[in-house]
Amino acid sequence: MAFFDLPSDEELSLEVRQMLEEVRRLIGVESIPRTWRVFGRSPRIIEARVKAAKNLLLQARFPWEARMVAAMLIAHAKGCRTCFAYSRSQLDKLGFDEATMDGICANPEALPLKDRDRLFVHYALKIARSSADLAPKDFREMAEHGFSKEEIQEIIGFAAYWALTIVINQSIVAALAEE
């Protein structure tokens, strides 16, 4: 038996239903993922995730394709199948084929992106994978590559969004699994 269960439609407040519909629209999916719906009894968690998605994922100055490549690589590195599948579905919509996406995962340094976008992906992945190892030199290096302090903070926020999302998704997938 699964530890968590998905709330029925009747259990969802109007506020939660509206937030979940906004999520569905924002992330561009047909139906609300169960990793979101499971929090239907905890509106504040849904609200926090919606705000994080709006502010750290969707409203960014870096191109969507670079953000989704970074998301795919972060999810791959952290072993989150849910986030990996989502990012790949978004890249598929942008015209990336399976072989190209597999190649990106196999060799993240050879990205089919513009130089600046490739650097964005590199630094987002570095921050998401090893934030405990960051040093002032890392931020100076980013600045030397032309990123402003605000852009560097945005890269940090993007990496933090995916770290949060991965922890939530991996936990929920485990808690929804049948024993």
C-alpha positions as MATLAB code, in Angstrom:
seq = 'MAFFDLPSDEELSLEVRQMLEEVRRLIGVESIPRTWRVFGRSPRIIEARVKAAKNLLLQARFPWEARMVAAMLIAHAKGCRTCFAYSRSQLDKLGFDEATMDGICANPEALPLKDRDRLFVHYALKIARSSADLAPKDFREMAEHGFSKEEIQEIIGFAAYWALTIVINQSIVAALAEE';
ca = [
       0.000    0.000    0.000;
       1.241    3.490   -0.865;
       2.103    5.834    1.985;
       0.318    8.801    0.375;
      -2.855    8.785   -1.627;
      -4.082   11.254   -4.187;
      -6.951   13.416   -2.967;
     -10.201   13.116   -4.854;
     -11.600   16.119   -6.716;
     -14.155   16.568   -3.931;
     -11.370   16.901   -1.355;
      -9.735   19.785   -3.223;
     -10.728   23.285   -2.251;
     -11.567   25.791   -4.974;
      -8.282   27.572   -4.223;
      -6.291   24.354   -4.694;
      -8.149   23.435   -7.883;
      -7.358   26.887   -9.301;
      -3.673   26.615   -8.370;
      -3.422   23.133   -9.865;
      -5.064   24.319  -13.068;
      -2.567   27.192  -13.174;
       0.268   24.667  -12.752;
      -1.084   22.543  -15.580;
      -1.238   25.583  -17.840;
       2.143   26.983  -16.763;
       4.113   23.811  -17.284;
       2.254   22.975  -20.458;
       0.893   19.522  -19.720;
      -2.451   17.869  -20.488;
      -3.215   16.829  -16.927;
      -1.970   17.757  -13.492;
       0.981   15.569  -12.517;
       0.387   13.440   -9.453;
       3.557   14.892   -7.926;
       1.581   18.146   -7.701;
      -1.861   16.748   -6.996;
      -0.696   14.746   -3.976;
      -0.292   18.060   -2.129;
      -3.971   18.925   -2.648;
      -4.528   18.793    1.095;
      -1.583   21.191    1.677;
      -2.379   24.399   -0.222;
       0.666   26.237    1.103;
       3.020   23.679   -0.483;
       1.257   23.996   -3.823;
       1.327   27.781   -3.523;
       5.066   27.779   -2.741;
       5.791   25.485   -5.682;
       3.687   27.626   -8.043;
       5.535   30.767   -6.953;
       8.884   29.030   -7.315;
       7.980   27.799  -10.803;
       6.834   31.262  -11.867;
       9.795   33.126  -10.401;
      12.690   30.713  -10.835;
      11.769   28.585  -13.835;
       9.438   30.492  -16.124;
      10.453   34.141  -15.728;
      14.076   33.936  -16.732;
      16.266   35.833  -19.120;
      17.895   32.673  -20.425;
      16.292   30.865  -23.398;
      13.789   28.087  -22.713;
      15.853   25.541  -24.643;
      18.927   26.287  -22.484;
      16.809   26.029  -19.331;
      15.364   22.685  -20.415;
      18.794   21.314  -21.384;
      20.035   22.357  -17.940;
      16.960   20.814  -16.291;
      17.501   17.554  -18.182;
      21.157   17.380  -17.138;
      20.387   18.265  -13.515;
      17.639   15.623  -13.415;
      19.971   13.101  -15.043;
      22.723   13.848  -12.516;
      20.305   13.632   -9.570;
      18.458   10.575  -10.899;
      14.999   12.150  -11.031;
      13.051   10.276  -13.702;
      10.038   12.592  -13.396;
      12.043   15.787  -13.998;
      14.127   14.062  -16.662;
      10.995   13.011  -18.564;
       9.445   16.477  -18.256;
      12.544   18.287  -19.537;
      12.916   15.841  -22.413;
       9.269   16.294  -23.378;
       9.831   20.050  -23.477;
      12.987   19.621  -25.582;
      11.088   17.271  -27.891;
       8.542   20.062  -28.463;
      11.470   22.316  -29.419;
      12.646   19.829  -32.065;
      15.371   17.974  -30.162;
      15.339   14.319  -31.185;
      16.066   11.379  -28.880;
      19.562   10.848  -30.259;
      20.490   14.496  -29.678;
      19.152   14.410  -26.114;
      21.002   11.168  -25.414;
      24.167   12.755  -26.806;
      23.748   15.775  -24.540;
      23.440   13.495  -21.497;
      26.481   11.485  -22.566;
      28.630   14.555  -23.206;
      27.260   17.692  -21.489;
      30.254   19.753  -22.595;
      29.329   19.460  -26.294;
      25.953   21.174  -26.224;
      24.192   22.276  -29.423;
      23.680   25.752  -27.958;
      25.135   29.220  -28.325;
      28.239   29.829  -26.202;
      26.472   31.924  -23.554;
      23.623   29.410  -23.268;
      26.144   26.571  -22.981;
      27.826   28.447  -20.127;
      24.453   28.958  -18.434;
      23.867   25.186  -18.574;
      27.393   24.454  -17.340;
      27.072   26.726  -14.310;
      23.493   25.709  -13.458;
      24.591   22.066  -13.495;
      27.676   22.841  -11.420;
      25.626   24.691   -8.816;
      22.932   21.995   -8.669;
      25.442   19.151   -8.398;
      27.991   20.610   -6.025;
      26.787   23.792   -4.340;
      28.694   22.858   -1.169;
      31.938   23.094   -3.140;
      31.365   26.575   -4.567;
      33.975   29.216   -3.845;
      34.287   32.935   -4.643;
      36.473   32.041   -7.632;
      33.492   30.268   -9.219;
      31.445   33.464   -9.190;
      34.367   35.529  -10.471;
      34.752   33.007  -13.297;
      31.078   33.412  -14.155;
      31.472   37.191  -14.149;
      34.548   36.900  -16.378;
      32.362   35.014  -18.852;
      30.070   38.039  -19.001;
      27.349   37.143  -16.502;
      26.146   40.035  -14.356;
      25.612   39.565  -10.633;
      21.862   39.491  -11.249;
      22.276   36.796  -13.915;
      24.472   34.752  -11.576;
      21.799   34.993   -8.904;
      19.230   33.898  -11.472;
      21.365   30.862  -12.344;
      21.564   30.024   -8.628;
      17.789   30.401   -8.312;
      17.231   28.171  -11.350;
      19.488   25.452   -9.905;
      17.734   25.790   -6.537;
      14.328   25.425   -8.210;
      15.364   22.101   -9.720;
      16.931   20.907   -6.465;
      13.622   21.625   -4.691;
      11.564   20.050   -7.454;
      13.736   16.943   -7.561;
      13.539   16.389   -3.797;
       9.757   16.778   -3.885;
       9.260   14.589   -6.948;
      11.558   11.783   -5.833;
       9.957   11.761   -2.378;
       6.427   11.738   -3.737;
       7.147    9.023   -6.291;
       8.491    6.851   -3.440;
       5.541    7.688   -1.175;
       3.016    6.863   -3.916;
       4.663    3.552   -4.803;
       2.900    0.361   -3.850;
       4.920   -1.886   -1.569;
];
